Amino acid sequence: PIFSFRIIQLSILHGICECTPFGLAAYSAMLCARFDDIEGGNSYGRLSMEILEHLEASHKLARVNIMLCSGVFIWTKPFRLILEPYLDVYHTGMKAGDIQYALCNAAEYCVVAYLSGKELSSIQRFIHDVRNKIKQYKQDALMGLLLPLEIGINTLVGGEKPILLDGVEVTFDVLLAVAMKRKFRQEV
């Protein structure tokens, strides 16, 4: 929160810049998550997108989108309406070189696609592709989000098939043991 406040403060003092939309997006997500101010969060979220468009800073879109879709629009729009932005921004972010945030959008797309009832085999294929990109670009922290989802989908589609991760079979039981050892910090 302090980071987003500082970006907004500097933008007010010195004018908007390419960081302003991200600061506003983070602030809007905080309004929704911490203060239950969905209307205020949505207003600041729309403002951040307007500023991003005005600045023609599409190379920052992946950063702003992940904050807005995951932190604001998830409360204000049906899941099926935020699927396309996640997917579009994933491709835009990869082209712009913002790999970390592009892959965050891709991972969130998988979760929201599952929650919205999208066909499981298409999500499976996309997760497999994203997992390869995560490994290629060494963005391993995102595996904690995708692996439980992938294992769950595999179970629903046709029994629990272990997933090979660096030559090691990963199953739900393995993930649960790791999560319990870490005291459920992220995985569960």
N, C-alpha and C positions, 0 to 999 in steps of 0.2 A: 504493500500500500504506500509506503513512504516514497518508493521509486516513482509510482504513478503520480503522486501528489507533487513531487519535485518537477517532473516533466510538465505538468499542467502549470505549476507556478512559473517556471522559466518561460513557458509559452505565453503566459499572460504578461510577463515583464518584458520579454524581448521579441515576441511575435511567434507565429506558428512555424514549425519546421517539420521535417519528415518523421521525427519522433513523436510529435503531438498526437497523431491518431492512435498510436500504440498506448500512450499514457491515458488518453480518454477511454480507450477500449478496456484497459485494465481497471480503471476507475469504475466504468459502467458494470463490469463483471462483479466488482466488489460491492457495488450498491445492491445488486441482485442477491448475491450469495450471503453477505454479512448483515445487510440491513433490510432485507426483504423489500427493497424499493425497486420493484420490477419496472414500473413506469419511468422512474428517473434513470434507471440503468438503460432502458430501451432508448430514451431520449439522447443520452450521452453516447450511446452506441451508434445511433443514426448520425449524430454530429461527427463522430470519429470517421465514419465512412464518407461523409460529405467532404471533410477536410482532406482525406486521403485522395479522393477523386479530384478535388480542386488542385492539389499539389502534383497530380499525375505521378504518384509514387507507387506504382503497381508492384515494384520490387519489395515493398513493405506489406503487401496485402496478406501474405501468409501469417505474419505475426498478429495483425489486427484481426483477421478472420477467426483464428483459433480462440482468441479471447471473446469475441462477440458470439460466435456460434455456440461455444461450450459454456460460456458464462452468462449470456444474455438471451440470445434467440432460442435457446433450449427451453426457456420459460415462456416465450411469447409466440412461438411459431410451432406448427405441427412438425414432427420429425422429418416427414417426407419433403418438407420445403427447405430444410437446411442440408439435406444430403447433397444436392447438386453444388451448392457453394463450397462444401468441403472438398468435393472431387475436383472442381474447377481450380480452386486455389492450390490444391496439391500440385497440379500440373503447372500452374503459373509460378508457384514458388520454386519448383525444381528448375524450371527454365531460368528464373531470376537468380538462382544460386543460393537461395535461402533454404538449404537442405533440411536443417533441423526443424524449422517451423512447417515446411512443406510436408515432411513426414509425420509431424504431429497432426496436421489436418487429415492425412491419410488414415492414421490410426483412429482418430475420432470418427472419421467416416465409417470405418468398420463397426465400431460400437453402435453408432446411431443407425446404421443400416440394419444391424441385428435387431435393435430395439423397435425399429419401425416395421419389421416383418418382411424385409427383403429376402429374396430367395437365397437359401443357405449355401448352395453350391457356388453361386456367384460371389458371395462374401468370402467363402473359402479360397477361391482362386485369387481374389484381390488381396487377401491377407498373405497368401503365399508370396505374391509379387512384392508387397510392401515389406515383408520380412526379409526378402532378398536385398531390397534397397537399404533397409536398416542395417543389415550386416555389411553391405558394400560401403556405406558411409559411416560406419562405426557409431551409430546412434542407439547403442544397446539399451539405454534406459527405457525406450519405448517397448521393448520386448515384454516388460512387466504388464503392460496394458494388453498387448496382443495375444500372448501365449494362453492365458486362461480363456479368452474368447475363442481362440482357435481350437483348443481342446474341447471346450463346451460344444462348439459347432460340430466337431468331428464325432463326438458322442451322440449328438442328435441325429446326424446323418447316417451313421452306420457303425455304432459301437465305438469304444474308446480305442482309437489308434494312436500309438505314441508318436510324438513329433520328434524328429531328429534335430538336435541343436548342437552344432559342433561335434557330431558323432555320438552324442549322448541322447538316449531316449528320455523324453520328458512326457510324463503323464499327469493327470490331475493329482494323484497321490504325491508325486514328487513336488509339484507346485505347492500343495497344501503343507507339506513338511517344511519347505523353504519359508513359506509365509509364516508358519507358526514359530519357526526359529527366529525370524526377524520381528516377531510380535505384530504381524499383520500390518506393517507400515504401508505397503502399497498393493500387494498382490491380491488380497481378498476384498 
